[in-house]
Amino acid sequence: MRIQEIYNLAINKGIEADFRGREGIERLLERKKEKYERFSETEKEEFDLEALENPYLDSRILNISQDKEIKRVLVGIDIEPAEILLAKEIEDIDLIISHHPLGKGLANLHEVMELQCDVLNQYGVPINIAEGLMKERIEEVARGMNARNHQRTVDAAKILGFNLICLHTACDNLAAKFLKDKVEKKDSLMRLEDLLNLLKEIPEYKEAIKFGAGPKIFVGDPERRCGKIAVTEITGGTEGSPKLYEKMAQAGIGTIIGMHMQEESKKEAESANINVVIAGHMSSDSLGVNLFLDELEKKGIEIIPCSGLIRISRLDRK
Ligand SMILES: [Fe+2]
């Protein structure tokens, strides 16, 4: 496989698993195209054309030094210049894949957060409320990203001649879909302890327990009942607005499964009586990345995990 084929496969898999459905994504891209047509010449020049084809602007091809057949990839949750140097030590690395966004993928992280509005709406939060509260938060994230050194790792890859891509929301969607399928049909009177045990059966989480990063109850206690379980925080860029928890409670959500949660959000969830189960950050990221890497492994590509990636292949389990 070539880099572009690997990348297209990731975007396609991400769309397949997207809670908005393929049709929803197509409508979104169509709308962007219509808007683009109405742009002035200057606006068109500055516009990121990738946005017309790719709904996940935090997943990008960042550097192609040598466009060749890819046989061996180094994959990590965070790729920094240290991992680029590591790739040089390992030898014969054809491509480096970062999960967390880099370069223009990082600069555009906020773009994928709109996904959260639709997901919240599917769980019963009125779309106007979801959009209103997320707008503030999206702008906050965009300002925060603005200050970052986006190109640092991309520059290191260019200097040392490594191909580099990042696959963020494209993979997080796979983790979200996997978890949703696992918990969705569970009895709402199931206790938090049972939900925790259910998560612990997933090999990435089982592995994370060994180094102290297994799933944890952040809000609620093991004896409490889950109520309606929502997978609203696994995909969609980064954490949403803390003000949403009260609205989620009103929409009938009882328990949220997330990857990570800041203190302010934890307090808001607590006062809204929403239980929070934090599955784990690196382990949840690994789950989504693994589901994609299995597709590469099927094509005979060798995977070398690094930087927090807990590599579990599901190919030999079937
Ligand atoms: Fe992450």
Residues whose N, C-alpha, C, O or C-beta is under 5 A from the ligand:
A	BS01	LIG	D285
